[in-house]
Amino acid sequence: MAAASVNETVRYEPDENPPQLVTIGSGIQAAILILAPVVLTVVIVSRIAEQSAEFMTWAIFAALLVSGSTTVLQAVRVGRFGAGHVLMMGTSGAFIAVCAAALKLGGPATMASLIVISALFQFLLAARLSWLRRIFTPIVTGTVIMLIAATVMPIVFDTLADVPEGSPQAAAPVSALVTMVIVVAMVVRAPPAWRLWSPIIAIAVGCLVSIPYGIFDFQQVLDAPWIGIPFDGWPGFDVTPGIEFWALLPAFIVVTLVGAIETIGDGVAIQRVSRRNPRATDFRVVQGALNADGVGNLLSGLLATVPNTTYSSSIALAEVTGVAARRVGVVIGVIFVVLAFFPKVAALLIAIPPPVAAAYITVLVVLLFVQGMRIVINDGMDHRKAIVVGLAFWIGAGFQSGWIFKDLLGEGFIGVLLSNGMTAGAIVAIIVMVFIELTRSRRRRLQVALESDALPKIEQFLLAVAGKRGWNDASTERLTSAGEEMLAILLQETDGGEAETARRLTVNARLENGMAELEFVTSLEGENLEDHLAYLNELPPVPDEREVSFRLLWHYASSVQHQKYHGLDIITVQVEGSR
């Protein structure tokens, strides 16, 4: 519970307003970065499933509309929908296999129905995220972020050499090397004012270098129309699903939930890189990100295009540029919506040579991997967490690279599901976390009204918990004192008024390996207690009356974590003890 360090790389926090030039420039850079993946995912799915050019054109148009509108929703946050941070949305590569299968077996209308139904499970997960807090821990989300990087890097490395046949041998390496050298040099040594322009400068120089080699495709830009709305491509919606629908529904639900884990990781990570003074993770932000992701999938189904997800490059881009202002997210979304109606502008961005784009994406993915490591390490490490991280990461990497049972898996549902390293690793991490949770010592529970009269009941409850394990008097007193101060803090946060006497408090306790873990579950209106404790060192040495309980809790407890969800607060207090 040391004082939090200041993140000096953040130039503009979510609530701040950068200069208009910075806002627009950052938005354009981000749009350039993710436009190609958004469009190419649709192209790949359509070509694998041998769909018509009319449907492909419509699906690209719809994907840009959905990606843009949901990116704006993530930034502005409407009620419980949206993170309130810059989380770019785009088509999800995890859905390539299942969407292609749905198009082949049932056509676009069947695919649309499957996406709509599976999106409902994402809303359910967001609403009940607190129930799964012991499974979707920072260890799992951080590992998934690292696996995203491990899954993407082989594709990026292949793209580094992706040039038209007959191009000079030096075309790819020279274009990629120039781009990477510029972006790395600017990120490492450029002044802050220049660092936020590093993406567009590096990509622009890389494109200029590629022109003499003939790998910048001007023809597709010339062939694209200026304005277009492909209404003829929309296939409609199937309200009478057949057997193909029911056969594919489990696969769509599984992939949707795995994608939701990625969104949880992104929702946690974007908060860590968006503030100068780091705060505890606000899980209401994560719930909002999941709800906006669900809206994106729902709209994708209604418009019959590939489902959306958050793009983890949002985190790396915020870290590189130092710009986390939500206005940038609005600009990115608006650009995508506008580009949907101007195919020629989109074609210009898509024409960026693959080696140039891959060189810059390499830098972003590297930073993303480190961010995942940081989330894992900040949560603390023991032998149980180590086995979750190590096993999930390397099994995911093994399946992604085809090193594990490639010939046995085949091309069926299991083979397709496990061929994605992020999916395979996430499944392993969840299974191990469930096993750890099921085999831990049983929790004891107490439910009381959140009022001062509850103190004797809490003390008796904690005395019984300590006595069951034979804790000595000093450890028992430290445990009961921590419970007393925690109750005092909760009463302060609810103002202790008569109107608040109806609030309930649930206390869960578990003793394991010389450590007592107490969970205080209730509903609070105030700030995150973990943040308050983190900055106690910065407060005046003589505290006011309201600070006394915080300082005493800080003295008695080994750690305090506060998870805020919509309508629910969970404060976890750990106290060391001995027999």
C-alpha positions in Angstrom: 0.0 0.0 0.0 2.8 2.4 -0.9 2.0 5.7 -2.4 1.3 5.5 -6.1 3.9 6.7 -8.6 3.2 9.4 -11.1 2.9 8.4 -14.8 4.7 11.2 -16.5 4.1 9.9 -20.0 0.4 10.9 -19.8 0.0 14.3 -21.4 -3.8 14.4 -21.5 -6.1 12.4 -19.2 -9.6 11.3 -20.3 -11.4 14.3 -18.9 -9.0 16.9 -20.3 -9.3 18.8 -23.6 -6.1 18.8 -25.8 -5.7 21.4 -28.5 -7.9 20.8 -31.5 -4.9 20.0 -33.7 -3.6 17.4 -31.2 -7.1 15.8 -30.9 -7.7 15.6 -34.6 -4.1 14.4 -35.4 -4.2 11.7 -32.7 -7.6 10.5 -34.0 -6.4 10.4 -37.6 -3.3 8.4 -36.6 -5.4 5.9 -34.7 -7.9 5.5 -37.5 -5.0 4.9 -40.0 -3.6 2.2 -37.7 -6.8 0.1 -37.3 -8.6 0.7 -40.6 -6.9 -2.0 -42.5 -7.6 -4.8 -39.8 -11.2 -3.7 -39.7 -11.7 -4.0 -43.4 -9.4 -7.0 -44.0 -11.2 -9.2 -41.5 -14.4 -8.7 -43.4 -12.6 -9.4 -46.7 -11.0 -12.6 -45.3 -14.3 -14.0 -44.0 -16.2 -13.2 -47.2 -13.5 -14.8 -49.4 -13.2 -17.9 -47.3 -17.0 -18.4 -47.5 -17.1 -17.5 -51.2 -19.6 -14.7 -50.8 -20.6 -12.2 -53.5 -18.9 -8.9 -54.1 -22.1 -7.2 -53.2 -22.2 -8.8 -49.8 -18.5 -8.0 -49.2 -19.0 -4.4 -50.0 -22.0 -4.1 -47.7 -20.2 -5.9 -44.9 -17.3 -3.5 -45.1 -19.6 -0.5 -45.1 -21.5 -1.9 -42.1 -18.3 -2.8 -40.2 -17.0 0.8 -40.5 -20.4 2.2 -39.3 -20.5 -0.2 -36.3 -16.8 0.3 -35.5 -17.2 4.1 -35.6 -20.4 4.4 -33.6 -19.2 2.0 -30.9 -15.8 3.7 -30.6 -17.7 6.9 -29.9 -19.9 5.1 -27.4 -16.9 3.8 -25.6 -15.5 7.3 -25.3 -18.5 9.3 -24.3 -20.2 6.7 -22.1 -24.0 6.8 -22.0 -25.3 5.5 -18.7 -23.8 2.0 -18.2 -22.7 1.7 -21.9 -19.2 2.7 -22.7 -15.9 2.9 -20.8 -15.4 6.6 -20.8 -11.9 6.0 -22.3 -10.4 5.7 -25.7 -11.1 2.1 -26.6 -11.0 1.6 -30.4 -13.6 -0.9 -31.7 -13.2 -3.0 -34.8 -14.0 -6.4 -36.4 -12.8 -9.3 -34.3 -10.4 -11.9 -35.9 -11.5 -14.5 -33.3 -14.8 -14.7 -35.3 -13.2 -15.5 -38.7 -13.6 -19.2 -38.5 -17.2 -19.3 -37.0 -18.5 -16.6 -39.2 -17.1 -18.3 -42.3 -18.7 -21.5 -41.3 -22.0 -19.8 -40.7 -21.9 -18.1 -44.1 -21.1 -21.4 -45.8 -23.7 -23.5 -44.1 -26.6 -21.0 -43.7 -25.7 -17.8 -45.5 -25.5 -14.2 -44.2 -29.0 -14.2 -42.6 -28.0 -17.2 -40.4 -24.7 -15.6 -39.4 -26.6 -12.4 -38.5 -29.0 -14.3 -36.2 -26.1 -16.1 -34.5 -24.3 -12.9 -33.8 -27.4 -11.2 -32.3 -28.1 -14.1 -29.9 -24.5 -14.5 -28.8 -24.3 -10.7 -28.1 -26.9 -11.2 -25.4 -24.4 -13.3 -23.4 -22.0 -10.4 -23.4 -24.6 -8.2 -21.7 -25.3 -10.9 -19.2 -21.6 -11.2 -18.4 -21.3 -7.4 -17.9 -24.3 -7.4 -15.6 -22.9 -10.3 -13.5 -19.2 -9.5 -13.7 -18.9 -9.3 -9.9 -20.0 -12.9 -9.6 -16.9 -13.9 -11.6 -14.4 -11.6 -9.9 -12.5 -14.6 -8.4 -12.0 -16.1 -11.9 -11.5 -13.0 -14.1 -8.7 -11.7 -11.9 -5.8 -9.4 -12.9 -3.7 -12.6 -13.4 -6.2 -13.9 -16.0 -6.7 -10.5 -17.8 -3.0 -9.7 -17.8 -2.2 -13.1 -19.2 -4.8 -12.7 -21.9 -3.3 -9.4 -22.9 0.2 -11.1 -23.2 -1.4 -13.8 -25.3 -3.0 -11.3 -27.6 0.5 -10.0 -28.3 1.8 -13.6 -28.8 -1.1 -14.4 -31.1 -0.7 -11.3 -33.2 3.1 -11.3 -33.6 3.4 -14.3 -36.0 0.9 -12.6 -38.3 2.8 -9.3 -38.0 6.1 -10.9 -38.8 4.6 -12.6 -41.9 3.2 -9.2 -42.9 6.7 -7.6 -42.7 7.6 -9.5 -45.9 4.2 -9.2 -47.6 5.0 -7.4 -50.9 3.7 -7.9 -54.5 5.4 -10.7 -56.4 8.3 -9.4 -58.4 9.1 -6.5 -56.1 12.8 -5.8 -55.4 14.2 -7.9 -52.5 15.1 -4.7 -50.5 11.5 -3.3 -50.7 10.1 -5.0 -47.6 13.1 -4.8 -45.3 14.0 -1.2 -46.2 10.5 0.1 -45.8 9.9 -1.7 -42.5 13.3 -0.8 -41.1 12.9 2.9 -41.9 9.4 2.9 -40.3 10.6 1.1 -37.2 13.7 3.2 -36.7 11.7 6.4 -36.9 9.0 5.4 -34.5 11.4 3.9 -31.9 13.7 6.9 -32.0 10.8 9.3 -31.6 9.2 7.2 -28.7 12.5 7.0 -26.9 14.1 10.4 -27.5 11.6 12.8 -29.1 10.2 15.7 -26.9 6.6 15.0 -25.7 5.1 17.4 -28.2 6.7 15.4 -31.1 6.2 11.9 -29.6 2.5 12.0 -30.0 3.0 12.5 -33.8 5.3 9.5 -34.1 2.8 7.2 -35.7 1.8 9.4 -38.6 5.4 10.6 -39.2 6.8 7.1 -39.2 4.0 5.7 -41.5 4.3 8.7 -43.9 8.0 8.3 -44.2 7.7 4.6 -44.6 5.1 5.1 -47.4 7.4 7.6 -49.2 10.3 5.1 -49.0 8.1 2.3 -50.4 7.0 4.3 -53.5 10.2 3.8 -55.6 10.0 0.1 -54.9 6.5 0.0 -56.4 4.8 -1.6 -53.4 2.4 1.3 -52.7 -0.8 0.3 -54.5 -2.1 3.4 -56.2 -4.5 1.4 -58.5 -6.9 0.4 -55.8 -7.2 4.0 -54.7 -7.9 5.0 -58.3 -10.5 2.3 -58.8 -12.5 3.0 -55.6 -15.5 5.3 -56.0 -15.7 8.6 -54.2 -19.1 8.1 -52.5 -21.1 5.0 -52.1 -23.8 3.3 -50.0 -24.2 -0.4 -51.0 -27.8 -0.9 -49.9 -28.2 -3.9 -52.2 -25.9 -6.0 -50.2 -27.8 -6.3 -46.9 -29.1 -9.8 -46.6 -31.8 -9.3 -44.0 -32.4 -11.2 -40.8 -33.4 -14.8 -40.3 -36.2 -15.1 -37.7 -36.8 -18.8 -38.4 -33.4 -20.4 -37.7 -32.7 -23.9 -39.0 -30.5 -26.7 -37.8 -27.4 -24.9 -38.9 -28.2 -22.1 -36.4 -28.5 -24.5 -33.5 -25.3 -26.4 -34.5 -23.2 -23.3 -34.6 -24.7 -21.4 -31.7 -22.4 -23.0 -29.0 -19.3 -22.0 -31.0 -20.5 -18.4 -31.3 -21.2 -18.2 -27.6 -17.8 -19.6 -26.7 -16.0 -17.2 -29.0 -18.1 -14.3 -27.8 -17.2 -15.0 -24.2 -13.5 -15.4 -25.0 -13.6 -12.1 -26.8 -15.3 -10.6 -23.7 -12.2 -11.7 -21.6 -10.1 -9.7 -24.0 -12.4 -6.7 -23.5 -12.1 -7.1 -19.7 -8.3 -7.0 -20.1 -8.4 -3.9 -22.3 -10.8 -2.2 -19.9 -8.4 -2.8 -17.0 -5.3 -1.8 -19.0 -6.6 1.4 -20.5 -7.3 2.7 -17.0 -3.6 2.1 -16.1 -2.2 4.1 -19.0 -4.7 7.0 -19.0 -4.0 8.6 -15.6 -0.9 10.5 -14.4 -1.7 9.4 -10.8 -2.7 5.7 -11.2 -5.9 4.7 -9.6 -7.4 1.3 -8.5 -9.2 -0.4 -11.3 -12.8 0.8 -11.6 -14.8 -2.3 -12.7 -17.8 0.0 -13.6 -15.5 1.1 -16.5 -14.9 -2.6 -17.4 -18.7 -3.3 -17.3 -19.3 -0.3 -19.5 -16.7 -1.5 -22.0 -18.4 -4.9 -22.1 -21.8 -3.3 -22.6 -20.5 -1.2 -25.5 -18.8 -4.3 -27.0 -22.2 -6.1 -26.7 -23.9 -3.2 -28.5 -21.3 -3.5 -31.3 -22.0 -7.2 -31.7 -25.7 -6.6 -31.6 -25.5 -4.0 -34.4 -23.1 -6.2 -36.3 -25.7 -9.0 -36.3 -28.5 -6.7 -37.3 -26.4 -5.4 -40.2 -24.9 -8.8 -41.1 -21.2 -8.1 -40.7 -18.4 -9.5 -38.6 -18.7 -8.9 -34.8 -16.8 -6.1 -33.0 -14.3 -6.2 -30.2 -12.1 -3.7 -28.4 -8.6 -3.3 -30.1 -5.8 -3.7 -27.6 -3.7 -1.4 -29.7 -5.7 1.4 -27.9 -3.6 0.8 -24.8 -0.2 0.9 -26.6 -1.3 3.9 -28.7 -2.2 5.9 -25.5 1.1 4.9 -24.0 3.1 5.9 -27.1 1.4 9.3 -27.6 0.5 10.1 -24.0 -3.0 11.2 -25.2 -5.8 9.5 -23.4 -8.5 12.3 -23.8 -11.9 10.8 -24.7 -12.3 13.4 -27.4 -9.8 11.5 -29.4 -12.1 8.5 -29.3 -14.9 10.6 -30.6 -12.7 11.8 -33.5 -11.7 8.2 -34.3 -15.3 7.0 -34.4 -16.5 9.9 -36.5 -13.6 9.3 -39.0 -14.7 5.7 -39.4 -18.4 6.6 -39.9 -17.4 9.2 -42.6 -15.0 6.7 -44.3 -17.9 4.3 -44.6 -19.5 6.7 -47.1 -16.2 7.6 -48.9 -14.6 4.3 -50.2 -11.8 6.2 -52.0 -10.5 7.7 -48.7 -10.6 4.3 -47.1 -8.8 2.7 -50.0 -6.0 5.3 -49.6 -5.4 4.2 -46.0 -5.7 0.5 -46.9 -3.1 1.0 -49.6 -0.4 1.6 -46.9 2.2 -1.1 -47.7 2.0 -4.1 -45.3 5.7 -3.9 -44.2 5.2 -0.3 -43.2 2.1 -1.0 -41.2 3.6 -4.2 -39.7 6.7 -2.3 -38.5 4.7 0.2 -36.5 2.3 -2.5 -35.2 5.3 -4.4 -33.9 6.2 -1.5 -31.6 2.6 -1.3 -30.4 2.4 -5.1 -29.7 5.7 -5.1 -27.8 4.3 -2.3 -25.5 1.0 -4.2 -25.2 2.9 -7.4 -24.0 4.8 -5.4 -21.4 1.5 -3.8 -20.2 0.1 -7.3 -19.7 3.2 -8.2 -17.7 2.8 -5.1 -15.6 -0.8 -6.0 -14.7 0.3 -9.5 -13.7 3.2 -8.3 -11.6 1.3 -5.5 -9.9 -1.2 -8.1 -8.6 1.5 -9.9 -6.7 3.0 -13.3 -7.6 3.0 -16.6 -5.7 3.4 -20.2 -6.9 -0.4 -20.5 -7.7 -0.5 -17.3 -9.8 2.8 -18.3 -11.5 1.4 -21.7 -12.6 -1.7 -19.9 -14.1 0.4 -17.4 -16.0 3.1 -19.8 -17.2 0.8 -22.6 -18.2 -1.8 -20.5 -19.9 0.8 -18.4 -21.8 2.9 -21.3 -23.1 0.0 -23.6 -23.9 -1.6 -20.7 -25.8 1.6 -20.0 -27.6 2.0 -23.7 -28.4 -1.5 -24.1 -30.0 -1.0 -20.8 -31.8 2.2 -22.0 -33.4 0.9 -25.5 -34.2 3.3 -27.2 -31.8 0.6 -29.1 -29.8 -1.4 -32.0 -31.2 -1.9 -30.2 -34.6 -2.6 -33.5 -36.4 -5.0 -34.7 -33.8 -7.2 -31.6 -33.5 -8.3 -31.6 -37.1 -10.4 -28.9 -38.7 -13.6 -29.3 -36.6 -14.9 -27.0 -33.9 -12.3 -28.0 -31.3 -9.4 -27.6 -33.8 -10.6 -24.2 -34.9 -11.2 -23.1 -31.3 -7.8 -24.1 -30.0 -5.8 -23.0 -33.0 -6.1 -19.4 -31.7 -3.5 -18.9 -29.0 -5.6 -16.3 -27.1 -8.6 -18.6 -26.9 -6.6 -21.7 -25.9 -4.6 -19.8 -23.2 -7.7 -18.1 -21.9 -9.5 -21.4 -21.5 -6.5 -22.9 -19.7 -6.2 -19.9 -17.3 -10.0 -20.0 -16.5 -9.9 -23.8 -15.8 -6.9 -23.5 -13.5 -8.4 -20.5 -11.7 -11.7 -22.4 -11.2 -9.7 -25.4 -9.8 -7.7 -23.2 -7.4 -10.9 -21.5 -6.2 -12.8 -24.8 -5.7 -9.9 -26.4 -3.7 -9.4 -23.4 -1.4 -10.6 -23.4 2.2 -14.2 -22.7 2.7 -15.4 -19.2 3.4 -17.4 -18.3 6.5 -20.1 -15.6 6.0 -21.9 -13.0 8.1 -24.7 -10.8 7.0 -25.7 -7.7 9.1 -27.2 -4.3 8.6 -24.6 -1.6 7.8 -24.9 0.3 11.1 -22.8 0.9 14.2 -24.8 -1.8 16.1 -23.2 -4.4 13.8 -19.8 -4.0 15.5 -20.3 -6.7 18.3 -21.6 -9.2 15.7 -18.6 -8.6 13.4 -16.1 -8.9 16.4 -17.7 -12.2 17.5 -17.6 -13.5 13.9 -13.9 -12.6 13.5 -13.0 -14.0 16.9 -14.6 -17.3 15.9 -12.7 -17.3 12.6 -9.3 -16.7 14.3 -10.1 -19.2 17.1 -10.8 -21.9 14.5 -7.2 -21.7 13.3 -5.7 -21.1 16.8 -4.3 -17.6 16.1 -2.5 -16.0 19.1 -3.9 -13.0 20.9 -1.9 -10.4 19.0 -3.0 -11.8 15.6 -6.6 -12.1 16.8 -6.6 -8.5 18.0 -5.1 -7.3 14.7 -7.9 -9.1 12.8 -10.8 -7.7 14.9 -9.3 -4.2 14.9 -9.1 -4.3 11.1 -12.7 -5.3 11.0 -13.7 -2.5 13.4 -11.9 0.1 11.4 -13.3 -1.2 8.1 -16.8 -0.9 9.6 -16.0 2.7 10.7 -14.9 3.6 7.2 -18.0 2.1 5.6 -20.2 4.0 7.9 -18.3 7.2 7.0 -18.7 6.5 3.3 -22.5 6.1 3.8 -22.6 9.1 6.2 -24.0 6.9 8.9 -27.4 8.6 8.5 -30.8 7.0 9.3 -31.6 6.8 5.6 -28.7 4.4 5.2 -29.7 1.9 7.9 -31.4 -0.3 5.3 -28.0 -1.0 3.6 -26.8 -4.6 4.1 -23.2 -5.7 4.7 -21.9 -9.1 4.0 -18.6 -10.2 5.5 -16.8 -13.2 4.0 -13.8 -14.6 5.8 -11.2 -17.2 4.9 -8.0 -18.2 6.6 -5.2 -19.8 4.5 -1.4 -20.0 4.9 -1.3 -17.7 7.8 -3.3 -15.0 6.1 -6.9 -14.0 6.8 -8.8 -12.7 3.8 -11.9 -10.6 4.6 -14.4 -9.5 2.0 -16.8 -6.6 2.9 -19.6 -6.6 0.3 -22.0 -3.6 0.3 -23.0 -0.6 -1.8 -21.2 2.7 -1.4 -21.5 6.1 -3.1 -18.0 7.5 -2.3 -14.5 7.2 -3.7 -12.4 4.0 -4.1 -11.0 3.2 -0.6 -7.9 1.7 -2.2 -7.1 5.0 -3.9 -7.6 6.8 -0.5 -5.1 4.5 1.2 -2.6 4.8 -1.6 -2.2 8.5 -1.0 -2.1 8.6 2.8 1.6 9.4 2.7 0.8 12.6 0.8 -1.8 13.8 3.4 -0.9 16.1 6.3 0.8 14.4 9.2 -2.0 15.4 11.6 -5.1 13.8 10.1 -8.7 15.0 10.6 -11.2 12.7 12.3 -12.2 11.0 9.0 -8.6 10.0 8.3 -8.0 8.2 11.6 -9.8 4.9 10.6 -8.0 4.9 7.2 -4.6 5.2 8.9 -5.4 2.5 11.5 -6.7 0.1 8.8 -3.5 0.8 6.9 -1.6 -0.2 10.0 -3.5 -3.4 10.7 -3.9 -4.8 7.2 -1.3 -6.2 4.8 -3.3 -5.1 1.8 -6.6 -3.5 0.9 -8.3 -3.8 -2.5 -11.6 -2.1 -3.5 -13.5 -3.3 -6.5 -16.4 -1.0 -7.5 -19.2 -2.4 -9.7 -22.5 -0.9 -10.6 -24.6 -1.2 -7.4 -22.0 -3.2 -5.5 -18.7 -2.6 -3.7 -16.3 -5.3 -2.6 -13.4 -4.4 -0.3 -10.9 -7.2 0.3 -8.7 -6.8 3.4 -5.8 -9.2 4.1 -4.4 -9.5 7.7 -1.4 -11.6 8.6 -1.6 -13.9 11.6 0.2 -16.7 13.4 -0.7 -19.4 15.9 
